[in-house]
Amino acid sequence: MLANYGYTDGSGDYFLTIDTDQCDGCARCITACGENVLEMAKDDYGKLVAKVRDQVAPKLSYVCLGIERGCSRREKSCQTECELNAITLTW
C-alpha cells in the first residue's frame, strides 16, 4: 500500500510517499532524517512501518526540504538510507 503524506498548493506538489509493502521497519530512515519528520507506527495490518508524524504532514515542505533543496547537503537522507526504495519525494 502507498501511504502519501503532503499536499498540493499554489507553489507545487509536496508529497512524501512510503510503500508500506516494501518497508521492513528497520527505522534507518528515521535516524537519517535531521528534521524529525518520520516515526514508526503500526499499519492497518499490525506491521511496524515508517510514517510521517501527524503534526508534520500539514507543513511537510517547510519541515522537510527534500533531497534537492536540503538533504543533498547531508550524507544521509530518509530516501538514500532506505535500501528497499520504499520512500519517494515529489519535490
C-alpha positions in Angstrom: 0.0 0.0 0.0 1.2 3.5 -0.8 0.9 6.0 2.1 1.0 9.5 0.7 1.8 12.4 3.0 1.7 16.0 2.0 -0.3 18.4 -0.1 -0.6 20.5 -3.2 -0.6 24.3 -3.0 0.0 27.2 -5.3 3.7 26.6 -5.5 3.5 22.9 -6.3 3.1 19.3 -5.1 4.8 18.2 -1.9 4.4 14.5 -1.1 6.5 12.0 0.7 5.3 8.5 -0.2 6.1 5.4 1.7 5.4 2.0 0.2 4.3 0.1 3.3 4.5 -3.2 1.5 8.2 -2.6 0.9 9.0 -1.0 4.3 10.6 -3.6 6.6 10.5 -1.4 9.7 14.3 -1.1 10.0 14.0 2.6 11.0 17.1 3.7 9.2 15.1 6.5 7.6 14.1 7.9 11.0 17.7 8.1 12.2 18.8 9.6 8.9 16.2 12.4 9.0 17.7 15.5 10.6 14.3 17.2 10.7 12.4 14.6 12.8 9.8 14.1 10.1 9.3 10.3 10.4 8.2 7.9 13.1 7.4 4.2 13.4 3.8 3.1 13.7 1.7 0.0 13.1 -0.2 0.0 9.8 -3.7 -1.3 9.3 -2.4 -4.9 9.5 -0.3 -4.5 12.6 3.1 -4.3 10.7 5.5 -1.7 12.1 6.4 0.8 9.3 7.7 4.3 8.8 5.2 7.2 8.6 5.2 10.9 8.6 4.4 12.4 12.0 0.9 13.7 12.1 1.9 17.2 13.3 4.4 17.5 10.4 2.2 16.4 7.5 0.3 19.7 7.1 3.5 21.6 6.8 5.7 19.0 5.2 7.5 21.1 2.6 8.5 23.6 5.3 10.0 21.0 7.6 11.4 18.5 5.1 13.3 20.4 2.4 13.7 17.2 0.2 16.6 15.7 -1.5 17.3 18.6 -3.9 16.9 21.5 -1.5 18.0 20.2 1.8 19.2 16.6 2.2 21.7 16.9 -0.7 23.9 18.8 1.8 23.9 15.8 4.2 25.5 12.4 3.9 22.2 10.7 4.6 18.5 11.1 4.0 15.4 9.0 4.5 15.4 8.2 0.8 19.1 7.2 0.5 19.1 5.2 3.7 16.1 3.1 2.6 17.7 0.1 0.9 14.3 -1.2 -0.2 13.4 2.1 -2.0 10.2 2.4 0.0 10.4 6.2 0.2 9.9 8.7 -2.6 9.6 12.5 -2.6 7.8 14.5 -5.3 9.6 17.8 -4.8 
